[in-house]
């Protein structure tokens, strides 16, 4: 290639074997070469068999393994410096891929093990709905949410007391009530109805109190019953 | 050497394929197929994990999904990986098949891989569809209604097929149970078999080329 095979300390070599080289011979040679810690790959072309070998310091080292009666031509495939450069690059990239894979595996193992840990709240009652926004309410605050397609207000009346009431005005149910924090009343923007925090009418024209839903506090989470 | 490749197992063949040099001019194209394989692995793992918390019954299904997202540690991550993985899989599988089609690589002994590839894409669509149903929210019921009315409009077999998918006269408990069975058991195993066959064909082809 670039210099006489005998002089270059190449580390990758091509041995061209005559066509007569049998499949068994190639297999045995590959085995011999690998036992010396070299990498070997054989392929068979139309005219000859080719043995690619990585590792020998020089051509003589490779020739010593090949049978003496075999008419083999040995060529350097890569000069030592080039070979080392490519091998280093390959090693670096392999290490990079392995390292990143390991990082991803470790990074995922943590969440996946956590996922298997039974959650503190194991209730999964379909009849009760957790209202996360209600957990965080201050006393006197209210939040509007939906249960089975109906709007409701969840209001925090005391440190450990929540109420859930229908958010539709009982006088005209197209109107959604607003929570007045100062007066602690639900006001209707349509006809001026007002209800107290328990749902009782405090201002006409409405005459029917708001429908209340059961509320349960479980381990700090507010649950509203879906069914009336 | 080539002597041993004929008897090697699927895993060894896979390792060999991973280490095999890629022709430099086609380097980027190989990403699609491998991405599909990696995504299927992700989907299988996260899907198995999701089944721990999912309850396939109307009334409980959407609540169990909400529970998973809010209460279960890393539930959002596992579900997110599963959801986005499935979307990505559809994208990559389509690109992979387009590549094979445009390069004419369905010819010359690759017909088996091509047919399996198309079937796998169809299975992916089926899995994405049934997976979408499992959340059993407003979106799911709209999707189910649309898909079932579409199925119903197929001449001759349509009504029977829709009835069979629905599991009765109306969309309900049976529909969800069927979607769940298809999504969690039937379609994944079918996909796994087709995928194993596909990889086996590829490995055999590679072994023959090297021999």
Interface residues (C-beta under 8 A of the other chain):
Chain A: X23 X26 X27 X30 X40 X41 X42 X43 X111 X112 X114 X115 X116 X117 X119 X120 X121 X124 X126 X129 X130 X132
Chain B: X1 X2 X3 X49 X52 X55 X59 X60 X63 X64 X66 X67 X70 X71 X72 X73 X74 X75 X77 X78 X210
